[in-house]
Amino acid sequence: MRTESAVSKLLVKNLMNSGKVYLVTGAGAGIGRALVEYLSADPGSTVYAGVRDLRRAKSEYGNTSARIVYLDVNKEESIKKAVSSIEKKEGKIDVLINNAGYGLYGPFEEISDKNFRLQFETNFFSCLRLIRLILPGMRKHRQGMIVNVTSVLGRMVLPTGSAYSASKFALEGFSEALRYEVSPFGVNVVIVEPGLVKTNFKKNMDRKSVDASSPYAFFGRRMSNDYSSFTTSAESAARRIARISKKSYPGVRYRVGWDAHLYHFLLLFLPDRFVDLLFRFLVNRFHRAHEREIQSAVRAQ
Ligand SMILES: NC(=O)c1ccc[n+]([C@@H]2O[C@H](COP(=O)([O-])OP(=O)(O)OC[C@H]3O[C@@H](n4cnc5c(N)ncnc54)[C@H](OP(=O)(O)O)[C@@H]3O)[C@@H](O)[C@H]2O)c1
C-alpha cells in the first residue's frame, strides 16, 4: 500500500514538473511577443508574457494560452509583484527570458549621463533585478534556465552605439560569470545574440539627433529605419530562442540570424588590428565627405 502511494505521489510530482513555467520580459512586441506566441503553442508549458501595456497585450494576444502580467523592468515594485504572483500561482519559474530592451544611439558626447544610465537600467540592471528574485527558487528546485538576450553588438561595436554596446557587453560578462556560479545548482545561464531582426527595434530606438552644428554631424544621416529583405524575422528568431530555452545541456552563447553567424565568423578570423583599421577608415571617409559637402555649400552661397 505504502509503495503504491509513493509511486502515485511520484507520478503526480512528475506530471506537475513536466510543464515548464516561462517568464518572458519585453513581450509586448517584437521578438518577445513572437517568442511567447511560439512557446505558448505547447500545451505542456505555462508562459507568462511580461508587458508594459496590459490593454494592448490583452487584445493582441487574443486566443493564445499566454498569461499576461504587468512588468515594467525599470520598476522594482512591478518586478516584485509579477514574480511573486507567478511563484504563488505556479510554485516556480523554470525559465526566465530577459528580452526587454531598447537601443540608445548617438555620439557619446551628445548622450547625457541620465540617458546612458537609463540604457543600463533597462538593458542590464533590470536583468539583475529579475535574476535576484527568481534565482533562489531555481536553486531550491535544483533546475532552471536564464536566457539573457544580448546582441551581436554585445561582442562588437558600431560608432554611435557606445551606450547600447556597453550595456550588452556588460550583460555578456555578467552572464558568463553567473553561469559558472550557479551551475552546481542545476541552473543554466545562456546568452543569445541576435543579429538584425525585423521588429520595431529601430523605430523604438532613442536616437540622439545630431544637429548641423555638432562636430559629429557627419553621423547624422548614416542610420536608416529600414530592414533589408535578408533580415531575420521575429518569428524565426523566436523559434530559435525557444529551442535554445528547451536544451538540457545548453552552451554558453548562441547566435540568432545569418548575419550574427557571419559577424562571429569574421571576428574569429580577422585580427583586431584589421577591424580597427577598417572602422577608422570608414568613419574618416564619412567625416571627410561631410566636410567637403559643407565646403561646397559655403562656396555655393
Ligand atoms: N531587433 C533587432 O535587430 C535586435 C538585434 C539584437 C538584439 N536585439 C535585442 O532583442 C531584444 C528585443 O528587441 P526587439 O527587437 O523585439 O525590439 P522591440 O520590437 O522594440 O521590442 C522591445 C520590447 O521590450 C520592451 N521594453 C522596453 N523597455 C521596457 C521596460 N522598461 N520594461 C518592460 N519592457 C520594456 C518593449 O515594451 P513596449 O512594447 O511596452 O514598448 C517591447 O515589448 C532587446 O533586448 C534588443 O536589444 C534586437
The ligand as an SDF file (V2000), in Angstrom:
LIG
                    3D

 48 52  0  0  0  0  0  0  0  0999 V2000
   15.6510   43.6940  -33.4420 N   0  0  0  0  0  0  0  0  0  0  0  0
   16.9530   43.6010  -33.5240 C   0  0  0  0  0  0  0  0  0  0  0  0
   17.5390   43.8340  -34.5970 O   0  0  0  0  0  0  0  0  0  0  0  0
   17.7740   43.1780  -32.3150 C   0  0  0  0  0  0  0  0  0  0  0  0
   19.1150   42.8290  -32.5420 C   0  0  0  0  0  0  0  0  0  0  0  0
   19.8960   42.4370  -31.4650 C   0  0  0  0  0  0  0  0  0  0  0  0
   19.3430   42.3790  -30.2010 C   0  0  0  0  0  0  0  0  0  0  0  0
   18.0420   42.7170  -30.0020 N   0  0  0  0  0  0  0  0  0  0  0  0
   17.5200   42.6510  -28.6340 C   0  0  0  0  0  0  0  0  0  0  0  0
   16.3390   41.8880  -28.6120 O   0  0  0  0  0  0  0  0  0  0  0  0
   15.5010   42.3320  -27.5530 C   0  0  0  0  0  0  0  0  0  0  0  0
   14.0840   42.5410  -28.0830 C   0  0  0  0  0  0  0  0  0  0  0  0
   14.1100   43.5930  -29.0320 O   0  0  0  0  0  0  0  0  0  0  0  0
   13.0610   43.6630  -30.2420 P   0  0  0  0  0  0  0  0  0  0  0  0
   13.8240   43.5740  -31.4960 O   0  0  0  0  0  0  0  0  0  0  0  0
   11.9370   42.7390  -30.0380 O   0  0  0  0  0  0  0  0  0  0  0  0
   12.6100   45.1990  -30.0930 O   0  0  0  0  0  0  0  0  0  0  0  0
   11.1430   45.8600  -29.9490 P   0  0  0  0  0  0  0  0  0  0  0  0
   10.2500   45.4070  -31.0380 O   0  0  0  0  0  0  0  0  0  0  0  0
   11.4090   47.3120  -29.7920 O   0  0  0  0  0  0  0  0  0  0  0  0
   10.5960   45.2420  -28.5780 O   0  0  0  0  0  0  0  0  0  0  0  0
   11.2210   45.5480  -27.3580 C   0  0  0  0  0  0  0  0  0  0  0  0
   10.3200   45.1190  -26.2170 C   0  0  0  0  0  0  0  0  0  0  0  0
   10.9800   45.4920  -24.9970 O   0  0  0  0  0  0  0  0  0  0  0  0
   10.0240   46.1440  -24.1940 C   0  0  0  0  0  0  0  0  0  0  0  0
   10.6040   47.0850  -23.2390 N   0  0  0  0  0  0  0  0  0  0  0  0
   11.4150   48.1500  -23.4710 C   0  0  0  0  0  0  0  0  0  0  0  0
   11.6740   48.7760  -22.3160 N   0  0  0  0  0  0  0  0  0  0  0  0
   10.9830   48.0960  -21.3460 C   0  0  0  0  0  0  0  0  0  0  0  0
   10.8090   48.2550  -19.9530 C   0  0  0  0  0  0  0  0  0  0  0  0
   11.3620   49.2580  -19.2680 N   0  0  0  0  0  0  0  0  0  0  0  0
   10.0420   47.3440  -19.2740 N   0  0  0  0  0  0  0  0  0  0  0  0
    9.4460   46.3600  -19.9280 C   0  0  0  0  0  0  0  0  0  0  0  0
    9.5290   46.1540  -21.2540 N   0  0  0  0  0  0  0  0  0  0  0  0
   10.3080   47.0350  -21.9350 C   0  0  0  0  0  0  0  0  0  0  0  0
    9.0910   46.8700  -25.1570 C   0  0  0  0  0  0  0  0  0  0  0  0
    7.8750   47.1300  -24.4920 O   0  0  0  0  0  0  0  0  0  0  0  0
    6.7010   48.0020  -25.1540 P   0  0  0  0  0  0  0  0  0  0  0  0
    6.0600   47.0910  -26.1720 O   0  0  0  0  0  0  0  0  0  0  0  0
    5.8140   48.3270  -23.9990 O   0  0  0  0  0  0  0  0  0  0  0  0
    7.3580   49.2140  -25.7570 O   0  0  0  0  0  0  0  0  0  0  0  0
    8.9600   45.8220  -26.2590 C   0  0  0  0  0  0  0  0  0  0  0  0
    7.9560   44.8950  -25.9480 O   0  0  0  0  0  0  0  0  0  0  0  0
   16.1530   43.6000  -26.9860 C   0  0  0  0  0  0  0  0  0  0  0  0
   16.8420   43.2750  -25.7960 O   0  0  0  0  0  0  0  0  0  0  0  0
   17.1360   44.0160  -28.0590 C   0  0  0  0  0  0  0  0  0  0  0  0
   18.2460   44.7130  -27.5360 O   0  0  0  0  0  0  0  0  0  0  0  0
   17.2350   43.1150  -31.0320 C   0  0  0  0  0  0  0  0  0  0  0  0
  1  2  1  0
  2  3  2  0
  2  4  1  0
  4  5  1  0
  4 48  2  0
  5  6  2  0
  6  7  1  0
  7  8  2  0
  8  9  1  0
  8 48  1  0
  9 10  1  0
  9 46  1  0
 10 11  1  0
 11 12  1  0
 11 44  1  0
 12 13  1  0
 13 14  1  0
 14 15  2  0
 14 16  1  0
 14 17  1  0
 17 18  1  0
 18 19  2  0
 18 20  1  0
 18 21  1  0
 21 22  1  0
 22 23  1  0
 23 24  1  0
 23 42  1  0
 24 25  1  0
 25 26  1  0
 25 36  1  0
 26 27  1  0
 26 35  1  0
 27 28  2  0
 28 29  1  0
 29 30  1  0
 29 35  2  0
 30 31  1  0
 30 32  2  0
 32 33  1  0
 33 34  2  0
 34 35  1  0
 36 37  1  0
 36 42  1  0
 37 38  1  0
 38 39  2  0
 38 40  1  0
 38 41  1  0
 42 43  1  0
 44 45  1  0
 44 46  1  0
 46 47  1  0
M  CHG  2   8   1  16  -1
M  END
$$$$
